[in-house]
Every structure is written in structure tokens, then in C-alpha cells.
Amino acid sequence: MAFRIYTKTGDKGSTSLIGGTKVPKSHLRIESYGTVDELNSFVGLLGDQLAIASQNHPLLSEIQDRLFTIGASLACDPEKESKLKIPDLKEEDITALELEIDRMDDALPPMKSFILPGGHVAVSTAHVVRCVCRRAERACVRMQEEQEYVEPIVIRYINRLSDYFFQLSRYIAHQLNAPEIPWKPRI
């Protein structure tokens, strides 16, 4: 017999963390890993748009893998995590983002104003990804503030990841010869 996608166990508003602990679906831990899952979906969308535009950014699939790692970490009951085999982020993951940010920066003109999302659908999508990434970061920081355990490297990685997506938005515009739209405040 095949397994069904629905279990009906969440019909009353609760769900289980990895390890079996039941929590309400409104729990901050669920909000955090749900936002990371949303972020991962938008990264996939961005990758698809870049493929259509004949742009290859292989780091995106690695980022999606790391986001699954983060999601698993956030979805785990911290009191039971040591007994489970949950993959970990590594310092090298952050270093890889920093190296790529620096590489893209070397190819870009200096920024002279704030930049509005737009100019190409892939550029705008990269900005959406950046914003969802910042929301995931805020949720993880809120967990930390409310004494819900979150690995410190998770917050550092997500912080750097949002910087990466900002730089990627500029780099995509540069590669596609799409205009960067400077913000010109009303006077």
C-alpha cells in the first residue's frame, strides 16, 4: 500500500517536530522552518528564471541543500537532537557565500544610491528571495530571544545569505544588461 500525503494528524492545529514532540502549528519553531521552506522555494524559482535567461549560478543548488539542513535543524526538538542524525552547517558554508559575494562585487560598478527591485524578472525575484531570507532571519532571531534554541551558525548563515542575494540581484542585472533602478527620493 502506498503512503498518502495527508495524515489528518494536524487537523486540530498541532504538528510534530523531528523527534516526536507535539507543538501548535503557530509555534515560532514552525514559523521559522516554514519561512526557510518558503525561501527554498523562491530560490528554486530564481534558479528556473536564470536557466531560462541562460544564466548559470551553481551555488543556488548548494544553497537549497543548506536550507534543507537549516530546516531540519529548526524542525528538530533541541532536547532530542543529539540522539538524531541531523546534518550540520559548517563555517565553510559561510565562507563560500562571502567568497562569491566578493567575486560578484569585483565585477560590479560601485553602488551610488539605494536600488529599487526591478529591471528584469530575475532581478526582482532575487530581491524577493532576499526579503524572504531576511524574514527567516528575523524568525530565527526571535526564537533566540525567546529562549528557543537555534544554532548560532544558522543565524550567521542566513544573515550572509541575504547579503548574497542582494549582491546576486545586482550581478544578474549586470550580466543581463538590465538597468539598475536607483531610488530617487521625492524632495
N, C-alpha and C positions, 0 to 999 in steps of 0.2 A: 504494500500500500504506500502510495506517495504521501509525503507530508504536505499539509495545507499551509498556506501563507498566514491564515488567520488562526489565532488560538483562542480568542474570546477572553483570555485572562486579563486583558486590560480594559474590559468594558466598564468596570466600576472606577476607573481613574487611577489605577496603580500599575506599576510595572516592576520588573526585577532587574537589579544590577547584576553584572557578572559576579558570580559567587552566590546568587540567590536572594540577597537582601531585597525585600519589597519596599518601595518608596512611592509617594504620589507622583503622577506624571508632571506635576507642577514643580517638582523638586529642582533646585538650582543645578544639581549634577546632571539631570536630564536635559535641562535647558542648555547647559554648556556643551554636552556632547551632541545634542541636536543641532546646535549652531555650527559646530565643527563639521557635522554631516552635510549641512546646507552649504557651507563653504566648499567642501569637497565636490559637491555637485556643480557649483559655479566654476570651480577650477576645470572640471571636465568640459563644461560649456565653452569656456575660454579656449581650451585646447582644441576643441572642434572648430571653433571660429578661426583660429590661427591656421589649422590644417587647410581649411577652405581658402584662406588667403596665402597659401603656400609658405607659411612661416613655421619653422620647426623650433620648438622650445622643449627639449627633452627633460629639463628639470621639472616640468609640470607633472609628469607621471611619478617622479620620485616624491614630489610634494604630496600628491594624492596618497601615496603609500604612508608617508609620515603622518598625514591627517588621520588615516585609519588607526595608526599606532596611538595617536593622541586620543582619538575617540574611545579606543579600548581602555586606555588608562583612565579616562574620565568616567567610563561606564562601569568601572570596577569598584566594588566595595573596598575602600582602602584598608580595612581591618583584615580582609581576606586576600589582598593582592599578593602578599609574599608567598602564599601557597599556590598561586596560579602562575602560569607561564604567559605573562603579558609582555609583548615586545617593548623595548625602551627607545627613547630618543637618545642621541649621542651629541656630544659637543661638535663633532664633525658635521652634523646636520645644520647647525647654526653657521659654522664656518663656510659651508658650501653656499649658503644664501648670501653671506657677506661678500664672498669672492665674486659671485655672479652680479650682485648689486654694483660692486666696484668695476667689474668688466663692462657692464652696460653704461655706467657713468662716464667711463673713458671715451665712449663713442658718442656721447650726447653733448649738445651745447649747454652752457650754464643756464640755469633757471633764473629768469629775471623778474618773475611775478608768480603769483599763485596761478594754477592751471585748472580750468574747468574740464570736467569729463566731456568727451565728445571728439569729433573729427573722424571717427571710424567706429563701427560697431564693436570691433575687438578692443579698441582703446577704452570705450565706455564700459565694456564688460570687465576689463581689468580693474577699472575703478570700482565697479560693483563688488568684485571679488575682494578688493582692498577694504571696502566698507564692511562687508560681512566678516572679514578677518578681524577687524577692529572690534566688532560686536562680540565675536568669540573671545577675544582677549578680555574685554570688559566682563564677560560672564565668568571667565576663569579667575580674574582678579577679585570679583565679588565672592566667588567660592572661598578664596584665600582669606578675605576679610571676615567671612562668616565662619571661620574655622573649619571649613570643609577642605580636606586635604587635596591638594593638587601639586604635582611635581613642579618645582620651580623652573625646571628646564622647559616645561610646556609653555609657560607664560613667556619666557625669553624667546622661544622659537616662534610663537605666534606673533609676538611683537616684531621680530625681524622679518617675518613673512609678510606682514602688512607693508613694511618698507620695501620689500622685494616687489610686491605687486604695484606699488606706486611707481617704482623705477621701471618695471616692466611696461606699464602703461605708456610711459614716455618713450621707451625703447621701441615698442610696437609702432607708435606714431612715426618715429624716426625711420624705421625700416619700411613702412608703407607709404612714406612721404605724405602722411596725413598731417594736417595743421594742428599744432598745439594751440589751444584756445586760452589766451591769457584772461584772467579776471580783471576787469576794468571797473572798479567801484564807482558808483554814482557820486558825484560831487555836489 
